[in-house]
């Protein structure tokens, strides 16, 4: 279970403002989701969920990249090939 | 206002946390031990990024042209780990004597900043690829000491941000993801370093080692970035971020030590904080710390499988590393420890030295060659901002051969070397020194040849001769200087000295 304080601090880390009156609502919805994980935790792992895979690797071979145009197609704003973001410093 | 309630009276203008604190004596402050630990991020020179096939050779290219759905963090894209990056990390771990972990895992380090398109950085947290190693470094007295390495882990580089000021002064940030997901290793040391100079030597040696291993190119801009933890014994620790050059490390640490000592002198407490190094100004400034360790909310990366690569490390064969090469140079070539250290400090210099010794004319002149490489060539290269690879080995070997055969004086050899480097630097073909010397008649003259000149110069400077007779030995130096000028340095000053003294004696 998370508290309202924790929700507030997570919102701050994600640079999201949650209005005071909405805080209780968000907290209870977070807790609803967390309850599902509590249910999942009760399921004992069995053979079908066992995963023995390791060292899944690829060779160091260059593959084609996107073009700059393709790369920027979803960006709200761009400038000279860069993605424009609000000031962060 | 009376002194008793106007604060601490130490001039800090604060009074908080300062009032009443006993100010330590100057000697106590000076004697405080300096404690430094480093976190060093090095880009590995793989062909592709850590989790996708985008080319890692991005430096000269337009922004956002080395990107794909994986390194842009588009929904549904899955990382695929680069095998070469794992091998390179193992190589470094082995070279620095770390224990390779039986199982290692990747974790997500969550933070919200536009340099991370996914909202998290894939790094390693509680199961890094290797733990507990060591590397030796010379302390400030020249004694070898052991620096313990805490761990090495693999992680991806974030993108690059360019901060702009707009007309309304609000400013904005431009983002280039070409660097996003370039493979990095982070090497963390224990707080075993005791001075800024020692820290710099440690970094230089680390760089040399990584270049010997051929996993890293220190000449690429931003290929190494350092965070330094620094404290004075018994006081709080400060983390300095944003150091991106070898010189910068020494500067940032020196500044921090002075700043911290000054605070302690005034009886103030050191605030435990993260500070930013401003390279241009050579200072550190307090930065509101972004996150606590907890705020990163590390958790295992579900899209990547664990690594079990301990046995891979056993199969990796390491090349000869700097310490071993230094020992071999000293025993095989009988050169001084200082020359050997200088030569092995950069694999390109070491290779150049051994390369010129392959020339049969000078293969036995190991000391002469070491002296001219270390004491003259490197300085002349540094002065011109040139790299040793630019110097044709046969030309330099030819110059050493002239010196060996005493065909040129040291002075002429330096002049010829300078002309040679200037030619290369300005894009001209560099001539063989022996040809240059022959053409321009710079070969060392015979004693007979100089007799006439000595006669002439002595005759023209009776005052100097008189001074010599009256017991001023230095007067001879004046005459030597005149003759050196006259002969463009072709005469050997030592033998000249004797010739002049003999000549003056014969005049009586």
Interface residues (C-beta under 8 A of the other chain):
Chain A: X9 X13 X14 X15 X51 X53 X54 X55 X56 X57 X58 X59 X60 X61 X62 X63 X64 X65 X66 X67 X68 X71 X72 X79 X80 X81 X82 X83 X84 X85 X86 X87 X88 X89
Chain B: X46 X47 X48 X52 X53 X54 X55 X62 X63 X64 X65 X66 X67 X68 X69 X72 X80 X81 X82 X83 X84 X85 X86 X103 X110 X111 X112 X113 X114 X119 X161 X162 X163 X170 X171 X172 X173 X174 X175 X176 X177 X291 X295 X304 X305 X306 X307 X308 X309
